């Protein structure tokens, strides 16, 4: 399973403009991290997706969370029990 | 709540269905539309801002985030910090049809 996940993360890294990517489980444990996104941020990324779920607790939908700065965007999306974060450059390099 | 220079510009945000203006400690200064007196949403957004700020300092980037967005299929929440105030705008997520020529 880890090899499979590692392959997916590696594939995501090859996408134009992607600087880093990370996957975490529902407890905030890092399952894999590549590039600019550190595994240390897994807890905070999971917490953000958990809080976003509380924003509209009646909604079944898991929203996308975007944290934008001048140079880059961090996108977070929960799918089932897995939370994924992708760090992308604003101007693709 | 009352209209002030702070909220006058927020009223002009296109496709907006509600807004919140909060102080840094989470007190709601102004609210309108679907977010009027929505203390629950204000509390969750405050926690999200707190985590997002810590997440930023945890990376090599030193600048604070410019905008935090929570995007659903039909609508989105956009959060920004300016002048020690937290501005939240809830907008409908317009799906534009592609232009055919």
N, CA and C atoms of all chains as a GROMACS GRO file, in nm:
protein
  582
    1UNK      N    1   0.083  -0.120   0.000
    1UNK     CA    2   0.000   0.000   0.000
    1UNK      C    3   0.087   0.125   0.000
    2UNK      N    4   0.192   0.121   0.080
    2UNK     CA    5   0.280   0.239   0.089
    2UNK      C    6   0.347   0.270  -0.044
    3UNK      N    7   0.383   0.164  -0.114
    3UNK     CA    8   0.448   0.182  -0.245
    3UNK      C    9   0.353   0.248  -0.342
    4UNK      N   10   0.227   0.202  -0.336
    4UNK     CA   11   0.122   0.254  -0.424
    4UNK      C   12   0.100   0.403  -0.397
    5UNK      N   13   0.091   0.438  -0.268
    5UNK     CA   14   0.069   0.577  -0.227
    5UNK      C   15   0.188   0.663  -0.269
    6UNK      N   16   0.306   0.609  -0.248
    6UNK     CA   17   0.428   0.680  -0.284
    6UNK      C   18   0.431   0.709  -0.434
    7UNK      N   19   0.382   0.612  -0.511
    7UNK     CA   20   0.377   0.628  -0.657
    7UNK      C   21   0.280   0.741  -0.695
    8UNK      N   22   0.165   0.744  -0.627
    8UNK     CA   23   0.066   0.848  -0.655
    8UNK      C   24   0.120   0.986  -0.619
    9UNK      N   25   0.188   0.995  -0.505
    9UNK     CA   26   0.245   1.124  -0.462
    9UNK      C   27   0.352   1.169  -0.562
   10UNK      N   28   0.431   1.074  -0.606
   10UNK     CA   29   0.537   1.102  -0.703
   10UNK      C   30   0.478   1.152  -0.835
   11UNK      N   31   0.367   1.088  -0.875
   11UNK     CA   32   0.297   1.127  -0.998
   11UNK      C   33   0.242   1.269  -0.988
   12UNK      N   34   0.184   1.300  -0.869
   12UNK     CA   35   0.129   1.435  -0.846
   12UNK      C   36   0.240   1.539  -0.856
   13UNK      N   37   0.358   1.503  -0.806
   13UNK     CA   38   0.473   1.595  -0.808
   13UNK      C   39   0.515   1.631  -0.951
   14UNK      N   40   0.484   1.542  -1.046
   14UNK     CA   41   0.526   1.570  -1.184
   14UNK      C   42   0.431   1.667  -1.254
   15UNK      N   43   0.316   1.696  -1.190
   15UNK     CA   44   0.221   1.792  -1.248
   15UNK      C   45   0.282   1.932  -1.247
   16UNK      N   46   0.257   2.004  -1.355
   16UNK     CA   47   0.313   2.138  -1.372
   16UNK      C   48   0.277   2.231  -1.256
   17UNK      N   49   0.374   2.293  -1.193
   17UNK     CA   50   0.350   2.391  -1.087
   17UNK      C   51   0.342   2.333  -0.947
   18UNK      N   52   0.337   2.201  -0.934
   18UNK     CA   53   0.326   2.140  -0.801
   18UNK      C   54   0.462   2.143  -0.731
   19UNK      N   55   0.463   2.201  -0.609
   19UNK     CA   56   0.588   2.214  -0.534
   19UNK      C   57   0.600   2.105  -0.426
   20UNK      N   58   0.485   2.060  -0.380
   20UNK     CA   59   0.488   1.959  -0.275
   20UNK      C   60   0.352   1.895  -0.256
   21UNK      N   61   0.352   1.777  -0.196
   21UNK     CA   62   0.226   1.706  -0.174
   21UNK      C   63   0.237   1.621  -0.047
   22UNK      N   64   0.122   1.601   0.017
   22UNK     CA   65   0.124   1.527   0.143
   22UNK      C   66  -0.010   1.457   0.165
   23UNK      N   67  -0.005   1.341   0.226
   23UNK     CA   68  -0.125   1.263   0.258
   23UNK      C   69  -0.126   1.232   0.407
   24UNK      N   70  -0.242   1.245   0.470
   24UNK     CA   71  -0.250   1.214   0.614
   24UNK      C   72  -0.376   1.134   0.642
   25UNK      N   73  -0.375   1.056   0.751
   25UNK     CA   74  -0.495   0.981   0.787
   25UNK      C   75  -0.585   1.066   0.877
   26UNK      N   76  -0.697   1.008   0.923
   26UNK     CA   77  -0.796   1.087   0.999
   26UNK      C   78  -0.746   1.131   1.136
   27UNK      N   79  -0.634   1.071   1.183
   27UNK     CA   80  -0.579   1.109   1.312
   27UNK      C   81  -0.468   1.214   1.297
   28UNK      N   82  -0.440   1.253   1.174
   28UNK     CA   83  -0.337   1.353   1.151
   28UNK      C   84  -0.198   1.293   1.138
   29UNK      N   85  -0.194   1.162   1.114
   29UNK     CA   86  -0.063   1.098   1.096
   29UNK      C   87  -0.024   1.105   0.949
   30UNK      N   88   0.099   1.146   0.924
   30UNK     CA   89   0.146   1.160   0.786
   30UNK      C   90   0.165   1.022   0.723
   31UNK      N   91   0.104   1.004   0.605
   31UNK     CA   92   0.118   0.876   0.534
   31UNK      C   93   0.225   0.886   0.427
   32UNK      N   94   0.255   1.010   0.388
   32UNK     CA   95   0.357   1.032   0.286
   32UNK      C   96   0.367   1.179   0.254
   33UNK      N   97   0.488   1.227   0.230
   33UNK     CA   98   0.506   1.369   0.196
   33UNK      C   99   0.619   1.383   0.097
   34UNK      N  100   0.602   1.474   0.003
   34UNK     CA  101   0.706   1.498  -0.099
   34UNK      C  102   0.724   1.650  -0.115
   35UNK      N  103   0.842   1.690  -0.152
   35UNK     CA  104   0.869   1.830  -0.185
   35UNK      C  105   0.853   1.926  -0.070
   36UNK      N  106   0.789   2.041  -0.098
   36UNK     CA  107   0.785   2.151  -0.002
   36UNK      C  108   0.692   2.129   0.117
   37UNK      N  109   0.600   2.032   0.110
   37UNK     CA  110   0.509   2.010   0.223
   37UNK      C  111   0.571   1.910   0.320
   38UNK      N  112   0.594   1.959   0.442
   38UNK     CA  113   0.658   1.874   0.541
   38UNK      C  114   0.556   1.781   0.606
   39UNK      N  115   0.601   1.664   0.643
   39UNK     CA  116   0.516   1.568   0.713
   39UNK      C  117   0.471   1.621   0.848
   40UNK      N  118   0.548   1.718   0.903
   40UNK     CA  119   0.513   1.778   1.032
   40UNK      C  120   0.380   1.854   1.028
   41UNK      N  121   0.340   1.895   0.907
   41UNK     CA  122   0.217   1.974   0.895
   41UNK      C  123   0.092   1.886   0.886
   42UNK      N  124   0.109   1.754   0.888
   42UNK     CA  125  -0.003   1.661   0.871
   42UNK      C  126  -0.116   1.686   0.971
   43UNK      N  127  -0.081   1.708   1.097
   43UNK     CA  128  -0.181   1.732   1.201
   43UNK      C  129  -0.263   1.856   1.173
   44UNK      N  130  -0.194   1.964   1.135
   44UNK     CA  131  -0.262   2.092   1.109
   44UNK      C  132  -0.350   2.083   0.984
   45UNK      N  133  -0.301   2.012   0.882
   45UNK     CA  134  -0.378   1.994   0.758
   45UNK      C  135  -0.506   1.915   0.787
   46UNK      N  136  -0.494   1.808   0.865
   46UNK     CA  137  -0.610   1.726   0.901
   46UNK      C  138  -0.708   1.807   0.986
   47UNK      N  139  -0.654   1.886   1.078
   47UNK     CA  140  -0.738   1.970   1.165
   47UNK      C  141  -0.817   2.071   1.080
   48UNK      N  142  -0.751   2.129   0.979
   48UNK     CA  143  -0.820   2.225   0.892
   48UNK      C  144  -0.936   2.160   0.818
   49UNK      N  145  -0.914   2.039   0.766
   49UNK     CA  146  -1.023   1.972   0.692
   49UNK      C  147  -1.136   1.933   0.787
   50UNK      N  148  -1.099   1.898   0.911
   50UNK     CA  149  -1.198   1.865   1.013
   50UNK      C  150  -1.284   1.989   1.047
   51UNK      N  151  -1.217   2.104   1.064
   51UNK     CA  152  -1.288   2.229   1.095
   51UNK      C  153  -1.378   2.271   0.979
   52UNK      N  154  -1.329   2.254   0.856
   52UNK     CA  155  -1.409   2.291   0.738
   52UNK      C  156  -1.536   2.206   0.734
   53UNK      N  157  -1.528   2.083   0.780
   53UNK     CA  158  -1.645   1.995   0.786
   53UNK      C  159  -1.747   2.045   0.887
   54UNK      N  160  -1.698   2.114   0.991
   54UNK     CA  161  -1.788   2.167   1.095
   54UNK      C  162  -1.859   2.295   1.051
   55UNK      N  163  -1.803   2.359   0.947
   55UNK     CA  164  -1.858   2.487   0.901
   55UNK      C  165  -2.002   2.469   0.854
   56UNK      N  166  -2.028   2.359   0.783
   56UNK     CA  167  -2.165   2.327   0.743
   56UNK      C  168  -2.187   2.181   0.776
   57UNK      N  169  -2.214   2.157   0.901
   57UNK     CA  170  -2.223   2.018   0.949
   57UNK      C  171  -2.336   1.939   0.882
   58UNK      N  172  -2.437   2.010   0.829
   58UNK     CA  173  -2.548   1.941   0.763
   58UNK      C  174  -2.510   1.894   0.621
   59UNK      N  175  -2.402   1.951   0.567
   59UNK     CA  176  -2.360   1.917   0.432
   59UNK      C  177  -2.280   1.786   0.429
   60UNK      N  178  -2.307   1.705   0.330
   60UNK     CA  179  -2.237   1.577   0.313
   60UNK      C  180  -2.103   1.599   0.242
   61UNK      N  181  -2.095   1.713   0.177
   61UNK     CA  182  -1.981   1.742   0.091
   61UNK      C  183  -1.856   1.782   0.171
   62UNK      N  184  -1.741   1.732   0.130
   62UNK     CA  185  -1.615   1.774   0.190
   62UNK      C  186  -1.558   1.887   0.104
   63UNK      N  187  -1.550   2.008   0.159
   63UNK     CA  188  -1.505   2.120   0.076
   63UNK      C  189  -1.355   2.118   0.047
   64UNK      N  190  -1.315   2.198  -0.049
   64UNK     CA  191  -1.172   2.218  -0.078
   64UNK      C  192  -1.130   2.341   0.001
   65UNK      N  193  -1.016   2.332   0.067
   65UNK     CA  194  -0.965   2.447   0.142
   65UNK      C  195  -0.843   2.499   0.067
   66UNK      N  196  -0.841   2.628   0.038
   66UNK     CA  197  -0.726   2.688  -0.030
   66UNK      C  198  -0.665   2.794   0.059
   67UNK      N  199  -0.536   2.785   0.082
   67UNK     CA  200  -0.466   2.889   0.156
   67UNK      C  201  -0.373   2.956   0.056
   68UNK      N  202  -0.409   3.078   0.018
   68UNK     CA  203  -0.332   3.147  -0.086
   68UNK      C  204  -0.237   3.250  -0.027
   69UNK      N  205  -0.115   3.251  -0.077
   69UNK     CA  206  -0.021   3.359  -0.045
   69UNK      C  207   0.022   3.419  -0.179
   70UNK      N  208   0.110   3.519  -0.175
   70UNK     CA  209   0.148   3.586  -0.299
   70UNK      C  210   0.209   3.489  -0.401
   71UNK      N  211   0.289   3.396  -0.352
   71UNK     CA  212   0.364   3.310  -0.444
   71UNK      C  213   0.304   3.173  -0.468
   72UNK      N  214   0.225   3.125  -0.372
   72UNK     CA  215   0.177   2.987  -0.386
   72UNK      C  216   0.041   2.964  -0.321
   73UNK      N  217  -0.015   2.848  -0.348
   73UNK     CA  218  -0.144   2.809  -0.290
   73UNK      C  219  -0.132   2.668  -0.233
   74UNK      N  220  -0.185   2.651  -0.112
   74UNK     CA  221  -0.192   2.517  -0.054
   74UNK      C  222  -0.337   2.473  -0.060
   75UNK      N  223  -0.363   2.362  -0.131
   75UNK     CA  224  -0.500   2.312  -0.145
   75UNK      C  225  -0.517   2.184  -0.063
   76UNK      N  226  -0.623   2.179   0.013
   76UNK     CA  227  -0.647   2.064   0.102
   76UNK      C  228  -0.785   2.006   0.072
   77UNK      N  229  -0.790   1.875   0.058
   77UNK     CA  230  -0.919   1.809   0.032
   77UNK      C  231  -0.923   1.675   0.105
   78UNK      N  232  -1.036   1.652   0.172
   78UNK     CA  233  -1.054   1.526   0.244
   78UNK      C  234  -1.132   1.431   0.155
   79UNK      N  235  -1.092   1.307   0.152
   79UNK     CA  236  -1.166   1.206   0.077
   79UNK      C  237  -1.169   1.081   0.164
   80UNK      N  238  -1.290   1.042   0.205
   80UNK     CA  239  -1.308   0.936   0.304
   80UNK      C  240  -1.226   0.970   0.430
   81UNK      N  241  -1.130   0.888   0.467
   81UNK     CA  242  -1.053   0.916   0.588
   81UNK      C  243  -0.917   0.977   0.557
   82UNK      N  244  -0.892   1.000   0.430
   82UNK     CA  245  -0.761   1.051   0.389
   82UNK      C  246  -0.770   1.200   0.355
   83UNK      N  247  -0.675   1.277   0.405
   83UNK     CA  248  -0.669   1.419   0.370
   83UNK      C  249  -0.544   1.440   0.286
   84UNK      N  250  -0.563   1.508   0.175
   84UNK     CA  251  -0.449   1.532   0.086
   84UNK      C  252  -0.423   1.681   0.072
   85UNK      N  253  -0.298   1.719   0.073
   85UNK     CA  254  -0.260   1.859   0.055
   85UNK      C  255  -0.168   1.870  -0.066
   86UNK      N  256  -0.194   1.969  -0.150
   86UNK     CA  257  -0.108   1.995  -0.265
   86UNK      C  258  -0.064   2.140  -0.260
   87UNK      N  259   0.066   2.160  -0.263
   87UNK     CA  260   0.124   2.295  -0.262
   87UNK      C  261   0.162   2.332  -0.406
   88UNK      N  262   0.100   2.437  -0.456
   88UNK     CA  263   0.121   2.473  -0.596
   88UNK      C  264   0.174   2.615  -0.611
   89UNK      N  265   0.261   2.637  -0.705
   89UNK     CA  266   0.313   2.772  -0.730
   89UNK      C  267   0.205   2.853  -0.801
   90UNK      N  268   0.197   2.983  -0.768
   90UNK     CA  269   0.096   3.069  -0.831
   90UNK      C  270   0.122   3.080  -0.980
   91UNK      N  271   0.249   3.110  -1.012
   91UNK     CA  272   0.289   3.115  -1.152
   91UNK      C  273   0.362   2.984  -1.178
   92UNK      N  274   0.300   2.891  -1.253
   92UNK     CA  275   0.365   2.761  -1.273
   92UNK      C  276   0.509   2.775  -1.324
   93UNK      N  277   0.597   2.700  -1.260
   93UNK     CA  278   0.739   2.706  -1.297
   93UNK      C  279   0.774   2.593  -1.394
   94UNK      N  280  -2.706   4.419   1.118
   94UNK     CA  281  -2.625   4.514   1.195
   94UNK      C  282  -2.607   4.644   1.117
   95UNK      N  283  -2.541   4.740   1.174
   95UNK     CA  284  -2.532   4.873   1.113
   95UNK      C  285  -2.434   4.876   0.996
   96UNK      N  286  -2.460   4.969   0.902
   96UNK     CA  287  -2.369   4.986   0.789
   96UNK      C  288  -2.263   5.088   0.829
   97UNK      N  289  -2.138   5.053   0.807
   97UNK     CA  290  -2.028   5.143   0.840
   97UNK      C  291  -1.932   5.142   0.722
   98UNK      N  292  -1.830   5.231   0.724
   98UNK     CA  293  -1.734   5.228   0.613
   98UNK      C  294  -1.669   5.091   0.593
   99UNK      N  295  -1.656   5.013   0.703
   99UNK     CA  296  -1.595   4.879   0.694
   99UNK      C  297  -1.681   4.787   0.607
  100UNK      N  298  -1.810   4.791   0.629
  100UNK     CA  299  -1.899   4.698   0.560
  100UNK      C  300  -1.950   4.752   0.426
  101UNK      N  301  -1.937   4.883   0.403
  101UNK     CA  302  -1.986   4.942   0.278
  101UNK      C  303  -1.920   4.877   0.158
  102UNK      N  304  -1.788   4.852   0.167
  102UNK     CA  305  -1.717   4.789   0.055
  102UNK      C  306  -1.753   4.641   0.043
  103UNK      N  307  -1.782   4.577   0.156
  103UNK     CA  308  -1.820   4.434   0.154
  103UNK      C  309  -1.953   4.414   0.083
  104UNK      N  310  -2.040   4.512   0.095
  104UNK     CA  311  -2.172   4.504   0.030
  104UNK      C  312  -2.160   4.496  -0.122
  105UNK      N  313  -2.047   4.541  -0.173
  105UNK     CA  314  -2.032   4.545  -0.320
  105UNK      C  315  -1.968   4.418  -0.377
  106UNK      N  316  -1.934   4.322  -0.292
  106UNK     CA  317  -1.872   4.198  -0.342
  106UNK      C  318  -1.972   4.124  -0.432
  107UNK      N  319  -1.934   4.093  -0.556
  107UNK     CA  320  -2.029   4.025  -0.645
  107UNK      C  321  -2.067   3.885  -0.596
  108UNK      N  322  -2.188   3.844  -0.623
  108UNK     CA  323  -2.242   3.711  -0.589
  108UNK      C  324  -2.239   3.680  -0.439
  109UNK      N  325  -2.229   3.784  -0.358
  109UNK     CA  326  -2.222   3.761  -0.214
  109UNK      C  327  -2.360   3.735  -0.154
  110UNK      N  328  -2.365   3.637  -0.062
  110UNK     CA  329  -2.492   3.609   0.004
  110UNK      C  330  -2.485   3.639   0.155
  111UNK      N  331  -2.366   3.674   0.201
  111UNK     CA  332  -2.353   3.709   0.342
  111UNK      C  333  -2.209   3.740   0.377
  112UNK      N  334  -2.189   3.815   0.485
  112UNK     CA  335  -2.052   3.843   0.529
  112UNK      C  336  -2.043   3.853   0.680
  113UNK      N  337  -1.919   3.842   0.728
  113UNK     CA  338  -1.888   3.857   0.870
  113UNK      C  339  -1.763   3.942   0.882
  114UNK      N  340  -1.759   4.031   0.979
  114UNK     CA  341  -1.635   4.103   1.011
  114UNK      C  342  -1.607   4.075   1.158
  115UNK      N  343  -1.486   4.024   1.186
  115UNK     CA  344  -1.452   3.989   1.324
  115UNK      C  345  -1.323   4.057   1.368
  116UNK      N  346  -1.310   4.075   1.498
  116UNK     CA  347  -1.184   4.124   1.552
  116UNK      C  348  -1.090   4.003   1.565
  117UNK      N  349  -0.964   4.029   1.596
  117UNK     CA  350  -0.866   3.919   1.606
  117UNK      C  351  -0.898   3.819   1.717
  118UNK      N  352  -0.973   3.863   1.818
  118UNK     CA  353  -1.009   3.770   1.926
  118UNK      C  354  -1.142   3.698   1.899
  119UNK      N  355  -1.196   3.716   1.779
  119UNK     CA  356  -1.315   3.640   1.738
  119UNK      C  357  -1.449   3.708   1.762
  120UNK      N  358  -1.446   3.831   1.815
  120UNK     CA  359  -1.573   3.902   1.839
  120UNK      C  360  -1.630   3.949   1.706
  121UNK      N  361  -1.758   3.925   1.683
  121UNK     CA  362  -1.823   3.965   1.557
  121UNK      C  363  -1.855   4.114   1.564
  122UNK      N  364  -1.799   4.190   1.467
  122UNK     CA  365  -1.822   4.336   1.461
  122UNK      C  366  -1.941   4.369   1.372
  123UNK      N  367  -1.956   4.290   1.264
  123UNK     CA  368  -2.065   4.313   1.170
  123UNK      C  369  -2.098   4.183   1.101
  124UNK      N  370  -2.222   4.167   1.061
  124UNK     CA  371  -2.262   4.047   0.988
  124UNK      C  372  -2.384   4.079   0.903
  125UNK      N  373  -2.404   3.998   0.800
  125UNK     CA  374  -2.516   4.026   0.710
  125UNK      C  375  -2.558   3.900   0.636
  126UNK      N  376  -2.677   3.903   0.577
  126UNK     CA  377  -2.727   3.795   0.492
  126UNK      C  378  -2.727   3.660   0.561
  127UNK      N  379  -2.679   3.556   0.491
  127UNK     CA  380  -2.681   3.420   0.544
  127UNK      C  381  -2.588   3.402   0.664
  128UNK      N  382  -2.496   3.496   0.682
  128UNK     CA  383  -2.404   3.485   0.796
  128UNK      C  384  -2.444   3.577   0.911
  129UNK      N  385  -2.560   3.637   0.902
  129UNK     CA  386  -2.605   3.729   1.007
  129UNK      C  387  -2.617   3.657   1.140
  130UNK      N  388  -2.547   3.712   1.239
  130UNK     CA  389  -2.543   3.657   1.376
  130UNK      C  390  -2.504   3.509   1.380
  131UNK      N  391  -2.428   3.464   1.283
  131UNK     CA  392  -2.386   3.324   1.279
  131UNK      C  393  -2.260   3.305   1.363
  132UNK      N  394  -2.280   3.296   1.492
  132UNK     CA  395  -2.168   3.284   1.587
  132UNK      C  396  -2.096   3.151   1.569
  133UNK      N  397  -2.171   3.046   1.530
  133UNK     CA  398  -2.111   2.914   1.512
  133UNK      C  399  -2.009   2.917   1.399
  134UNK      N  400  -2.049   2.976   1.283
  134UNK     CA  401  -1.958   2.987   1.169
  134UNK      C  402  -1.838   3.074   1.206
  135UNK      N  403  -1.864   3.183   1.279
  135UNK     CA  404  -1.756   3.274   1.320
  135UNK      C  405  -1.653   3.198   1.404
  136UNK      N  406  -1.701   3.114   1.495
  136UNK     CA  407  -1.612   3.038   1.582
  136UNK      C  408  -1.527   2.939   1.504
  137UNK      N  409  -1.589   2.868   1.408
  137UNK     CA  410  -1.516   2.769   1.328
  137UNK      C  411  -1.412   2.841   1.240
  138UNK      N  412  -1.453   2.952   1.179
  138UNK     CA  413  -1.360   3.025   1.091
  138UNK      C  414  -1.241   3.080   1.171
  139UNK      N  415  -1.267   3.128   1.293
  139UNK     CA  416  -1.158   3.177   1.377
  139UNK      C  417  -1.055   3.067   1.403
  140UNK      N  418  -1.106   2.946   1.432
  140UNK     CA  419  -1.016   2.831   1.458
  140UNK      C  420  -0.938   2.798   1.331
  141UNK      N  421  -1.006   2.805   1.215
  141UNK     CA  422  -0.939   2.775   1.087
  141UNK      C  423  -0.828   2.877   1.058
  142UNK      N  424  -0.857   3.004   1.086
  142UNK     CA  425  -0.757   3.110   1.064
  142UNK      C  426  -0.635   3.085   1.153
  143UNK      N  427  -0.662   3.048   1.277
  143UNK     CA  428  -0.555   3.021   1.373
  143UNK      C  429  -0.465   2.907   1.323
  144UNK      N  430  -0.526   2.798   1.277
  144UNK     CA  431  -0.448   2.683   1.228
  144UNK      C  432  -0.374   2.722   1.100
  145UNK      N  433  -0.442   2.794   1.009
  145UNK     CA  434  -0.380   2.833   0.882
  145UNK      C  435  -0.258   2.923   0.905
  146UNK      N  436  -0.266   3.011   1.004
  146UNK     CA  437  -0.151   3.098   1.034
  146UNK      C  438  -0.034   3.018   1.088
  147UNK      N  439  -0.066   2.918   1.171
  147UNK     CA  440   0.041   2.833   1.227
  147UNK      C  441   0.102   2.744   1.119
  148UNK      N  442   0.017   2.702   1.026
  148UNK     CA  443   0.061   2.617   0.916
  148UNK      C  444   0.160   2.693   0.828
  149UNK      N  445   0.132   2.822   0.810
  149UNK     CA  446   0.220   2.906   0.728
  149UNK      C  447   0.356   2.922   0.794
  150UNK      N  448   0.357   2.948   0.926
  150UNK     CA  449   0.485   2.971   0.993
  150UNK      C  450   0.564   2.840   1.003
  151UNK      N  451   0.492   2.728   0.987
  151UNK     CA  452   0.558   2.598   0.992
  151UNK      C  453   0.635   2.567   0.865
  152UNK      N  454   0.603   2.640   0.758
  152UNK     CA  455   0.674   2.618   0.632
  152UNK      C  456   0.786   2.720   0.618
  153UNK      N  457   0.857   2.716   0.507
  153UNK     CA  458   0.968   2.811   0.490
  153UNK      C  459   0.920   2.952   0.452
  154UNK      N  460   0.789   2.962   0.421
  154UNK     CA  461   0.736   3.093   0.382
  154UNK      C  462   0.712   3.176   0.508
  155UNK      N  463   0.749   3.299   0.505
  155UNK     CA  464   0.732   3.384   0.622
  155UNK      C  465   0.608   3.473   0.612
  156UNK      N  466   0.559   3.492   0.489
  156UNK     CA  467   0.446   3.584   0.474
  156UNK      C  468   0.315   3.517   0.518
  157UNK      N  469   0.224   3.594   0.579
  157UNK     CA  470   0.096   3.535   0.618
  157UNK      C  471   0.013   3.508   0.494
  158UNK      N  472  -0.090   3.426   0.508
  158UNK     CA  473  -0.170   3.398   0.390
  158UNK      C  474  -0.249   3.521   0.347
  159UNK      N  475  -0.275   3.528   0.217
  159UNK     CA  476  -0.349   3.642   0.162
  159UNK      C  477  -0.499   3.613   0.169
  160UNK      N  478  -0.531   3.485   0.146
  160UNK     CA  479  -0.673   3.449   0.145
  160UNK      C  480  -0.690   3.301   0.180
  161UNK      N  481  -0.792   3.276   0.260
  161UNK     CA  482  -0.827   3.138   0.294
  161UNK      C  483  -0.966   3.114   0.236
  162UNK      N  484  -0.980   3.014   0.151
  162UNK     CA  485  -1.110   2.986   0.090
  162UNK      C  486  -1.157   2.846   0.127
  163UNK      N  487  -1.285   2.833   0.152
  163UNK     CA  488  -1.346   2.702   0.174
  163UNK      C  489  -1.450   2.687   0.063
  164UNK      N  490  -1.422   2.596  -0.031
  164UNK     CA  491  -1.501   2.591  -0.154
  164UNK      C  492  -1.591   2.467  -0.160
  165UNK      N  493  -1.719   2.492  -0.171
  165UNK     CA  494  -1.818   2.387  -0.192
  165UNK      C  495  -1.862   2.395  -0.338
  166UNK      N  496  -1.943   2.297  -0.384
  166UNK     CA  497  -1.990   2.298  -0.522
  166UNK      C  498  -2.071   2.423  -0.555
  167UNK      N  499  -2.161   2.460  -0.463
  167UNK     CA  500  -2.255   2.568  -0.491
  167UNK      C  501  -2.214   2.705  -0.435
  168UNK      N  502  -2.128   2.705  -0.334
  168UNK     CA  503  -2.090   2.832  -0.272
  168UNK      C  504  -1.952   2.822  -0.210
  169UNK      N  505  -1.901   2.935  -0.165
  169UNK     CA  506  -1.769   2.934  -0.101
  169UNK      C  507  -1.758   3.043   0.005
  170UNK      N  508  -1.668   3.019   0.099
  170UNK     CA  509  -1.638   3.118   0.201
  170UNK      C  510  -1.497   3.171   0.170
  171UNK      N  511  -1.482   3.302   0.167
  171UNK     CA  512  -1.349   3.360   0.143
  171UNK      C  513  -1.312   3.443   0.264
  172UNK      N  514  -1.195   3.417   0.319
  172UNK     CA  515  -1.153   3.482   0.443
  172UNK      C  516  -1.023   3.557   0.419
  173UNK      N  517  -1.017   3.681   0.464
  173UNK     CA  518  -0.893   3.755   0.452
  173UNK      C  519  -0.873   3.839   0.579
  174UNK      N  520  -0.748   3.871   0.608
  174UNK     CA  521  -0.718   3.951   0.727
  174UNK      C  522  -0.664   4.086   0.681
  175UNK      N  523  -0.720   4.192   0.733
  175UNK     CA  524  -0.671   4.326   0.701
  175UNK      C  525  -0.692   4.415   0.822
  176UNK      N  526  -0.588   4.489   0.857
  176UNK     CA  527  -0.597   4.587   0.965
  176UNK      C  528  -0.651   4.526   1.096
  177UNK      N  529  -0.594   4.411   1.133
  177UNK     CA  530  -0.632   4.338   1.255
  177UNK      C  531  -0.780   4.297   1.258
  178UNK      N  532  -0.840   4.290   1.140
  178UNK     CA  533  -0.979   4.243   1.135
  178UNK      C  534  -0.988   4.125   1.037
  179UNK      N  535  -1.080   4.034   1.066
  179UNK     CA  536  -1.098   3.917   0.980
  179UNK      C  537  -1.227   3.936   0.902
  180UNK      N  538  -1.215   3.935   0.771
  180UNK     CA  539  -1.331   3.955   0.684
  180UNK      C  540  -1.370   3.822   0.621
  181UNK      N  541  -1.494   3.784   0.631
  181UNK     CA  542  -1.543   3.659   0.572
  181UNK      C  543  -1.656   3.694   0.476
  182UNK      N  544  -1.646   3.644   0.354
  182UNK     CA  545  -1.752   3.668   0.257
  182UNK      C  546  -1.802   3.533   0.206
  183UNK      N  547  -1.932   3.512   0.212
  183UNK     CA  548  -1.990   3.389   0.158
  183UNK      C  549  -2.048   3.423   0.021
  184UNK      N  550  -2.001   3.353  -0.081
  184UNK     CA  551  -2.044   3.383  -0.218
  184UNK      C  552  -2.096   3.258  -0.287
  185UNK      N  553  -2.186   3.278  -0.381
  185UNK     CA  554  -2.233   3.164  -0.460
  185UNK      C  555  -2.124   3.128  -0.559
  186UNK      N  556  -2.110   3.001  -0.585
  186UNK     CA  557  -2.007   2.954  -0.678
  186UNK      C  558  -2.068   2.945  -0.817
  187UNK      N  559  -2.045   3.048  -0.896
  187UNK     CA  560  -2.107   3.055  -1.029
  187UNK      C  561  -2.037   2.960  -1.126
  188UNK      N  562  -2.118   2.876  -1.191
  188UNK     CA  563  -2.061   2.790  -1.294
  188UNK      C  564  -2.087   2.857  -1.428
  189UNK      N  565  -1.984   2.915  -1.485
  189UNK     CA  566  -2.001   2.984  -1.612
  189UNK      C  567  -1.997   2.886  -1.729
  190UNK      N  568  -2.088   2.904  -1.820
  190UNK     CA  569  -2.091   2.820  -1.940
  190UNK      C  570  -1.976   2.860  -2.031
  191UNK      N  571  -1.914   2.763  -2.098
  191UNK     CA  572  -1.806   2.800  -2.190
  191UNK      C  573  -1.860   2.883  -2.306
  192UNK      N  574  -1.777   2.973  -2.353
  192UNK     CA  575  -1.820   3.059  -2.465
  192UNK      C  576  -1.805   2.982  -2.595
  193UNK      N  577  -1.911   2.979  -2.674
  193UNK     CA  578  -1.903   2.911  -2.803
  193UNK      C  579  -1.897   3.018  -2.912
  194UNK      N  580  -1.802   3.003  -3.000
  194UNK     CA  581  -1.788   3.102  -3.110
  194UNK      C  582  -1.798   3.033  -3.245
   0.00000   0.00000   0.00000
